[in-house]
Amino acid sequence: MRTDDPAEAGQVGQAAAALEDMGFAALWIGGSPGIDHAAHLLAATNRVMVATSILSIWQYGAADVAATARRPRAGARRPAGTGCDRPEDARPGP
């Protein structure tokens, strides 16, 4: 459940709310999402867990990830998977 297009965020949020209403307990955001990909899903739902698959430790520091859990409506509904990918892919090139 993810979009990089702000114009589609409402549709994705509606889909998330519909899945929650159907009884799904968790929604996972795949494809190495950014921290903010979960924000509109959390805003559109009330109970479902919204989880990221893998946040790169080279792109997101622990303080940034922790801050997302303190956002309104997040709390325990916002676990984050973290991973160590190849650092040379995350660092700017020459």
C-alpha positions as CSV (number, residue, x, y, z in Angstrom):
1,M,0.0,0.0,0.0
2,R,2.0,2.9,-1.3
3,T,2.1,5.8,-3.6
4,D,4.6,8.4,-4.4
5,D,2.0,10.5,-6.1
6,P,0.3,13.0,-3.7
7,A,-2.8,13.0,-6.0
8,E,-3.2,9.3,-5.3
9,A,-2.8,9.5,-1.5
10,G,-6.5,9.9,-0.9
11,Q,-7.3,6.8,-2.9
12,V,-4.7,4.8,-1.1
13,G,-6.1,6.0,2.2
14,Q,-9.6,5.0,1.2
15,A,-8.3,1.5,0.3
16,A,-6.5,1.2,3.6
17,A,-9.8,2.2,5.5
18,A,-11.7,-0.4,3.5
19,L,-9.2,-3.1,4.3
20,E,-9.4,-2.2,8.0
21,D,-13.2,-2.4,7.8
22,M,-12.9,-5.9,6.3
23,G,-10.9,-7.0,9.3
24,F,-7.3,-6.8,8.2
25,A,-5.0,-6.3,11.2
26,A,-1.9,-5.0,9.4
27,L,-1.0,-3.2,6.2
28,W,2.6,-3.5,5.0
29,I,4.3,-0.9,2.8
30,G,6.8,-2.6,0.5
31,G,9.6,-1.5,-1.7
32,S,11.9,0.1,0.8
33,P,9.4,2.9,1.6
34,G,10.2,6.3,3.0
35,I,9.3,7.2,6.6
36,D,6.4,9.4,5.4
37,H,4.7,6.7,3.3
38,A,2.9,5.5,6.4
39,A,1.5,8.9,7.4
40,H,-1.6,9.0,5.2
41,L,-2.4,5.4,6.0
42,L,-2.3,6.1,9.7
43,A,-4.5,9.2,9.2
44,A,-7.0,7.2,7.2
45,T,-7.4,4.3,9.7
46,N,-8.0,3.8,13.4
47,R,-6.9,0.3,14.4
48,V,-4.9,-1.4,11.7
49,M,-1.1,-1.7,12.1
50,V,0.8,0.2,9.4
51,A,4.3,-1.2,8.9
52,T,7.2,-0.5,6.6
53,S,9.0,-3.4,5.1
54,I,12.6,-2.2,5.3
55,L,13.8,1.2,6.1
56,S,17.5,1.6,5.1
57,I,19.7,2.5,8.0
58,W,21.8,4.5,5.6
59,Q,18.8,6.8,4.7
60,Y,16.9,7.0,8.0
61,G,18.5,7.6,11.4
62,A,17.0,6.1,14.6
63,A,15.8,9.5,15.8
64,D,13.9,10.1,12.6
65,V,12.2,6.6,12.7
66,A,11.3,7.1,16.4
67,A,9.8,10.5,15.7
68,T,7.3,8.8,13.3
69,A,6.0,6.7,16.2
70,R,5.3,9.9,18.2
71,R,3.1,11.4,15.5
72,P,-0.6,11.7,16.2
73,R,-2.5,8.5,15.5
74,A,0.6,6.4,15.2
75,G,1.7,4.9,18.6
76,A,1.9,1.2,18.6
77,R,0.3,1.0,15.2
78,R,3.6,2.0,13.6
79,P,6.3,-0.6,13.8
80,A,9.3,-0.2,11.4
81,G,11.5,-2.8,9.8
82,T,15.0,-1.7,9.4
83,G,17.8,-3.2,7.3
84,C,21.4,-2.8,6.3
85,D,21.6,-2.6,2.6
86,R,24.7,-1.8,0.6
87,P,26.1,1.6,1.9
88,E,27.6,2.4,-1.5
89,D,24.1,2.6,-2.9
90,A,22.9,5.1,-0.3
91,R,25.8,7.5,-0.4
92,P,26.0,10.3,-3.0
93,G,28.1,9.5,-6.0
94,P,31.3,11.5,-6.9
